[in-house]
Amino acid sequence: MAPGRVPLSGDQAPLVRIRDLHFRRGNREIFSGLDIDIPRGGITAIMGPSGTGKTTLLKLIGGQLCPDQGSVEVDGLNVHELSRQDLYRLRMRMGMLFQSGALLTDLSVFENVAFPLREHTALPEPLLRKLVLLKLEAVGLRGARDLMPSELSGGMARRVALARAIALDPMMIMYDEPFTGQDPISLGVLVKLIRQLNDAARLTSILVSHDVEETNAIADLVYVISDGRVVESGDPARLTASGSEWTRQFMQGLPDGPVPFHYPAQPLEQDLFGEKS
Ligand SMILES: Nc1ncnc2c1ncn2[C@@H]1O[C@H](COP(=O)(O)OP(=O)(O)OP(=O)(O)O)[C@@H](O)[C@H]1O
């Protein structure tokens, strides 16, 4: 375990407990009996090939989608049995940072971060100002408070969105592809920030990402999902070294393995020199 990592305690109930989750979109079965535990206090990564349903899973956890069968519990509450009001309350405790985490373009950086506080609390202005500045300080952008979103780089915009996501001091935060489209420096900053925020604020983080290297660098636990189920889970180092052939191919980004490089086709010679089919 990397220095500073919060040891995942086995004796505490997981913050998120998913059992026998089934979900389909039209004819396509996205999940067919998914079981996942997200331990408190750590960073859990959900990985898997494109289209396996990682974003869908976050939406099921956040109660934006409803399972066909099975349950999703967050902090002991069955998300899909809550009244609208209780779901709304629970969502306030779940920060979300989606890839498209668009900032409100006609509001300054400060007002973007203040937005959830103005919406959900009745804090007096001086206190609200202090809180916003502290959140911006946590992401290194206190000095950028008066800028407009159009004046920010992509990496800065994502950090402002992160400050907004933690404005209400959530118990957990869900990141959907936070690294996509970032240059190496912004990427390094984001990776460090996600870890720091998790540990300093004693958050629980769920990270959905394709970026194996970055994700392995900060995750305490990785679930690899494919074809609607968990195919493997564990510590990132162990998974990379000793996972199944399929997991090794995915984690090491190998072009060939159980998932073949070539799309099924007739033999090349036949295509090149045989009769036209
Ligand atoms: N609103 C929708 N209506 C119908 N099908 C959808 C909808 N949203 C997603 N899907 C389908 O559900 C499946 C899972 O999508 P999802 O976005 O959750 O996958 P993902 O693992 O997050 O993919 P990626 O890694 O490419 O972002 C995909 O086949 C997608 O086409």
The ligand as a MOL file (V3000), in Angstrom:
LIG
                    3D

  0  0  0     0  0            999 V3000
M  V30 BEGIN CTAB
M  V30 COUNTS 31 33 0 0 0
M  V30 BEGIN ATOM
M  V30 1 N -29.5940 6.5340 -22.4840 0
M  V30 2 C -29.3010 5.3410 -23.0150 0
M  V30 3 N -30.1910 4.6580 -23.7420 0
M  V30 4 C -29.9170 3.4390 -24.2600 0
M  V30 5 N -28.7200 2.8200 -24.1060 0
M  V30 6 C -27.7760 3.4450 -23.4070 0
M  V30 7 C -27.9980 4.7530 -22.8190 0
M  V30 8 N -26.8930 5.1180 -22.1650 0
M  V30 9 C -25.9990 4.1180 -22.3410 0
M  V30 10 N -26.5340 3.1250 -23.0730 0
M  V30 11 C -25.8670 1.8510 -23.4400 0
M  V30 12 O -25.5480 1.1730 -22.2400 0
M  V30 13 C -24.2800 0.5350 -22.3530 0
M  V30 14 C -23.3960 0.9520 -21.2060 0
M  V30 15 O -23.0990 2.3290 -21.3290 0
M  V30 16 P -22.1280 3.0730 -20.3230 0
M  V30 17 O -22.0050 4.4740 -20.8020 0
M  V30 18 O -22.5960 2.8630 -18.9420 0
M  V30 19 O -20.7720 2.2690 -20.5600 0
M  V30 20 P -19.3010 2.6280 -20.0600 0
M  V30 21 O -18.7010 1.3590 -19.5590 0
M  V30 22 O -19.3530 3.7790 -19.1070 0
M  V30 23 O -18.6170 3.0350 -21.4210 0
M  V30 24 P -17.3870 4.0280 -21.6930 0
M  V30 25 O -16.2420 3.4180 -20.9770 0
M  V30 26 O -17.2350 3.9760 -23.1790 0
M  V30 27 O -17.7930 5.3650 -21.1610 0
M  V30 28 C -23.7190 0.9160 -23.7160 0
M  V30 29 O -23.9490 -0.1690 -24.5900 0
M  V30 30 C -24.5170 2.1080 -24.1270 0
M  V30 31 O -24.6570 2.1280 -25.5340 0
M  V30 END ATOM
M  V30 BEGIN BOND
M  V30 1 1 1 2
M  V30 2 1 2 3
M  V30 3 2 2 7
M  V30 4 2 3 4
M  V30 5 1 4 5
M  V30 6 2 5 6
M  V30 7 1 6 7
M  V30 8 1 6 10
M  V30 9 1 7 8
M  V30 10 2 8 9
M  V30 11 1 9 10
M  V30 12 1 10 11
M  V30 13 1 11 12
M  V30 14 1 11 30
M  V30 15 1 12 13
M  V30 16 1 13 14
M  V30 17 1 13 28
M  V30 18 1 14 15
M  V30 19 1 15 16
M  V30 20 2 16 17
M  V30 21 1 16 18
M  V30 22 1 16 19
M  V30 23 1 19 20
M  V30 24 2 20 21
M  V30 25 1 20 22
M  V30 26 1 20 23
M  V30 27 1 23 24
M  V30 28 2 24 25
M  V30 29 1 24 26
M  V30 30 1 24 27
M  V30 31 1 28 29
M  V30 32 1 28 30
M  V30 33 1 30 31
M  V30 END BOND
M  V30 END CTAB
M  END
